[in-house]
Amino acid sequence: MLILGALWYMSRTTDRRGGRDGSPRVVVVDDSPFMRGLISDLLSDAGVAVVGEAGDGEEALSVVAETRPDVVTMDVEMPGMGGLEAVERLMEETPTPVLMLSAHTDEGAEVTFEALDRGAVDFFAKPGGEVSTGVSRESDRLVEAVRSVADADLDAATRERDDPSAPAGRSPDAGTDADAADVDGPLTVVIAASTGGPNAVERVLSALPMADCRVVIVQHMPEAFTSRFADRLDAASAYDVREASDGARIGAGEALVARGGSHTLVDSYRSGRLRVKLDEDDDSHTVTPAADVTMRSAAEVVDDPLVGVVLTGMGSDAAEGIRAMADVGARTLAQSEDTCVIYGMPKRAVETGGVDAVYDLDDVAGAIVGGDA
């Protein structure tokens, strides 16, 4: 019986190592044998080569060092060395793009953001909690996330962790009128981001002067995470940041984060105050929230100066939206390829012809208020 079991495991492992030409090589890390097997099989069925598995962080370090994969899927909660410590050690010893697998809960959001701070590239929220067959229903999203993270520029993803000049917490200089001298009247800013976006958005907003600006941020993220993301941005910047709610209004010095699970539309704009509404019924987009929806509505409604910004991320969301903003005379900016974790969304935006100028990440905040695009 033991021999038969061993033969079954060897055949299963051999099949998973096959993969299709050009597919990423993955190590799956999870303390649950069931989840390891499920995730490995889902990836294998999609042509992704699983080259190793580990049940805790310590084992993961060894397996990654031996197999040198293109990406690691890392569970957060594990006995012994957990996912957070494992990510940090991995970045020090064998730098490899990491996709965190976290619970779709507020607690899961908290620890996931900590993992991103320690060097993880992106995360996948497991529906139903730590051990869930619901992952099977989200297999396409999981495979897409793995492929996206495997293509990430790890240097760009970890640069701000290693850069002592990177903003850390609320900027003491943000909020001075002198920094915002180039802003002529109310300025509405719509920022779009996906993979690699949480850290990029935080870096931009923490450096953005407290001009007469109101900011709407669309980050591809599930509902349990967008509220926590708003809290992080609120703590890291001089702006008053909160998660969008139906009918929410913002004025100068305030920002909204589009709520996961719905689209955020700019509903009205009067006397320098912007009002949004949420749409949970529009399922015509591949991502929710979609930046295209927010940007198009801003282009239709806002009649004061308007700026659209496309940061790092996979896919083509924001391409149509940035084109719509450009068509009404908005200034439009995109993050440079050299500083993007994933040069997908900015590239698609540039290809529309609707982007005025491309900037390195650290220059985006100044370009927003500088008006030199």
Secondary structure, DSSP 8 states (H G I E B T S, - for coil): -HHHHHHHHHHHHHHHHH--TT--EEEEE-S-HHHHHHHHHHHHHTT-EEEEEESSHHHHHHHHHHH--SEEEEES--SSS-HHHHHHHHHHHS---EEEEEESSHHHHHHHHHHHHHT--EEEEETTSSS-THHHHTHHHHHHHHHHHHT--HHHHHHHHH-TTS--SS-SSTT-GGGGTT--S-EEEEEEE-TTHHHHHHHHHHHS--SSEEEEEEE---HHHHHHHHHHHHHHSSSEEEE--TT-EE-TTEEEE--TTSEEEEEEEETTEEEEEEESS---SSSSS-HHHHHHHHHHH--S-EEEEE-SBSSSTTHHHHHHHHHTT-EEEEE-GGG-SSBSHHHHHHHTT---EEE-HHHHHHHHHH---
